[in-house]
């Protein structure tokens, strides 16, 4: 079995908690409403809805609670998506990237609206560690995971045997099907409080192994690549 030579990271809920982006977006919409329309209370209500587990219709629900029609909900979503996120790379992720970049080639594969993901990458300063960043939306929604296209792009830019690639990600519903099909190694990060932490994967979806803390990656990588 070939040693791992290339570590490929997912972004949201892997290198940083996706919740941080969501809260940053709510704060941006709240500030915009205050400044432009004098409307108060959006941010606190949106956070409360998110913490209750509401997904997909938070803007509609909060707007209905406020009884507002001054701005279309679609415009609030646009403000959310276009805001410059206030994000900080958590120390465990920073330490892992520092350790990995001296030992491996590093890449990133992430889904999501292209401009949104680009702003996240910039806010987190990931280019100082990661040489190959592949955002699947550059080819459109059909290239989002579980499409093989972004993973094949990594292999085209950083050639190597399939089993020398390892993908670290959090969402087994979509993250591991394609890299497993291509022959990659796979690791699930079951982040505490992560969006997909409670999801139990089917055999088709499941990663080769899983961790609950990024600090565990060093030991895992030492086992699969003992020369590091």
C-alpha positions in Angstrom: 0.0 0.0 0.0 1.4 3.4 -1.0 2.0 5.9 1.7 -0.2 9.0 1.9 1.5 11.9 0.1 -1.4 14.3 -0.4 -3.8 15.5 2.3 -7.0 17.0 0.9 -9.3 18.9 3.3 -13.0 19.7 3.2 -13.7 23.3 4.4 -17.0 23.8 6.2 -17.2 22.0 9.6 -13.8 20.5 8.9 -11.2 23.2 9.0 -13.5 25.6 10.9 -17.0 25.3 12.4 -19.6 26.2 9.8 -21.6 27.7 12.6 -19.1 30.6 12.7 -20.0 31.5 9.1 -23.7 31.3 9.8 -23.5 33.6 12.8 -21.2 36.0 10.9 -23.8 36.2 8.1 -26.7 36.8 10.6 -24.7 39.6 12.2 -24.1 41.2 8.7 -27.8 41.1 7.8 -28.7 42.5 11.2 -26.3 45.4 10.8 -27.5 46.1 7.2 -31.2 46.1 8.4 -30.3 48.5 11.2 -28.3 50.9 9.0 -30.5 50.8 5.9 -34.0 50.3 7.2 -33.9 50.9 11.0 -35.2 47.4 11.6 -34.1 45.8 14.8 -34.1 42.2 16.2 -33.2 40.1 13.1 -29.9 38.8 14.4 -31.0 37.6 17.8 -34.1 35.8 16.3 -32.1 34.2 13.5 -29.5 32.9 16.0 -32.3 31.5 18.2 -33.9 29.8 15.3 -30.6 28.3 14.2 -29.9 27.0 17.7 -33.4 25.4 17.7 -32.4 23.4 14.7 -34.3 25.4 12.0 -32.6 25.0 8.6 -33.5 26.2 5.2 -36.2 28.7 6.1 -34.6 30.8 8.9 -35.0 34.0 7.0 -38.6 33.4 6.1 -39.4 32.4 9.7 -37.7 35.4 11.3 -39.1 37.9 8.8 -42.6 36.5 9.6 -42.0 36.9 13.3 -41.0 40.6 12.8 -44.0 41.2 10.6 -41.8 42.9 8.0 -42.3 43.2 4.3 -40.1 46.2 3.7 -37.4 44.1 2.0 -37.8 40.9 0.1 -36.4 37.8 1.9 -34.4 37.1 -1.3 -32.5 40.4 -0.7 -31.6 39.4 2.9 -30.2 36.1 1.6 -28.2 38.1 -0.9 -26.7 40.3 1.9 -25.9 37.1 3.8 -24.1 35.5 0.9 -22.2 38.6 -0.2 -21.0 39.6 3.3 -17.3 39.5 4.1 -17.2 36.8 6.8 -15.5 37.3 10.1 -13.8 34.0 10.6 -10.8 32.7 12.5 -9.1 29.4 11.9 -9.3 27.4 15.1 -6.0 26.6 16.8 -6.3 22.8 16.3 -6.7 23.3 12.5 -3.8 25.8 12.4 -1.6 23.4 14.2 -2.5 20.5 11.9 -1.9 22.6 8.8 1.5 23.7 10.2 2.5 20.1 10.8 1.1 18.7 7.5 2.6 21.3 5.2 6.2 20.2 6.0 5.3 16.5 5.3 2.6 16.4 2.6 1.2 18.2 -0.4 -2.0 19.9 0.7 -5.2 20.5 -1.2 -8.8 21.5 -0.5 -12.1 20.4 -2.1 -15.2 22.3 -1.1 -18.8 22.8 -2.3 -21.0 25.8 -2.1 -21.6 29.0 -4.1 -18.2 30.0 -5.6 -18.0 33.6 -4.4 -19.1 32.6 -0.9 -16.5 29.8 -0.7 -13.8 32.2 -2.1 -14.5 34.7 0.7 -14.3 32.0 3.3 -10.9 30.8 2.0 -9.7 34.4 2.0 -11.0 35.1 5.5 -9.3 32.0 6.9 -6.0 32.7 5.1 -5.8 29.2 3.8 -3.5 29.9 0.8 -0.6 30.2 3.2 -0.8 26.4 3.8 -2.8 24.9 0.9 -1.3 24.9 -2.6 -4.2 23.4 -4.5 -7.7 24.8 -3.8 -10.6 23.3 -5.8 -14.0 24.9 -5.4 -16.4 22.7 -7.2 -18.9 25.4 -8.1 -16.5 26.8 -10.7 -18.0 24.1 -13.0 -21.6 24.6 -11.7 -23.8 22.7 -9.3 -23.5 19.4 -11.2 -19.8 19.3 -10.1 -20.6 19.5 -6.4 -19.9 16.4 -4.3 -20.6 13.5 -4.8 -19.3 14.3 -8.3 -15.8 12.9 -9.0 -14.8 16.1 -10.9 -13.2 18.1 -8.1 -11.3 15.1 -6.9 -10.0 14.3 -10.4 -9.0 18.0 -10.6 -6.8 17.6 -7.5 -5.2 14.5 -9.1 -4.6 16.4 -12.3 -2.8 19.2 -10.5 -1.0 17.0 -8.0 -0.3 13.7 -9.8 0.0 10.5 -7.7 -1.3 7.1 -7.2 -5.0 7.1 -5.9 -4.2 5.5 -2.6 -1.6 8.2 -1.9 -4.5 10.7 -1.5 -6.4 11.1 1.8 -9.6 13.2 2.1 -10.6 14.6 5.5 -14.2 15.8 5.7 -17.3 15.8 7.8 -20.4 14.9 5.8 -20.7 11.3 4.8 -23.9 12.0 2.9 -21.8 13.3 0.0 -18.1 13.6 1.0 -16.7 10.1 0.7 -18.5 8.4 -2.2 -16.4 9.9 -5.0 -12.9 9.7 -3.4 -13.6 6.1 -2.2 -14.6 5.2 -5.8 -11.3 6.7 -7.0 -9.3 4.7 -4.5 -8.5 7.4 -2.0 -8.1 7.0 1.7 -10.9 8.7 3.7 -11.3 10.1 7.2 -14.4 11.5 8.7 -14.1 14.3 11.2 -17.2 14.0 13.5 -17.0 17.5 14.8 -18.8 18.0 18.1 -21.9 20.1 17.4 -21.2 19.8 13.7 -24.1 19.9 11.3 -23.6 16.2 10.5 -22.2 14.9 13.8 -25.2 12.7 14.6 -25.6 11.2 11.1 -24.8 7.5 11.0 -23.4 6.6 7.6 -24.3 3.6 5.5 -21.5 1.3 4.3 -21.5 3.1 0.9 -21.1 6.5 2.6 -18.8 5.7 5.4 -15.2 6.8 5.6 -12.3 4.4 6.2 -12.0 5.7 9.7 -13.1 8.7 11.8 -11.9 11.1 14.4 -13.6 13.4 16.9 -10.7 15.9 17.3 -8.3 17.3 14.7 -5.4 16.6 17.1 -6.0 12.9 16.4 -4.9 13.3 12.8 -1.2 13.3 13.5 -1.4 9.8 15.1 -3.6 8.5 12.3 -1.3 9.9 9.6 1.7 8.4 11.3 0.0 5.0 11.2 -0.8 5.2 7.5 2.5 6.9 6.6 5.0 5.7 9.1 7.9 7.5 7.6 6.4 10.9 8.5 
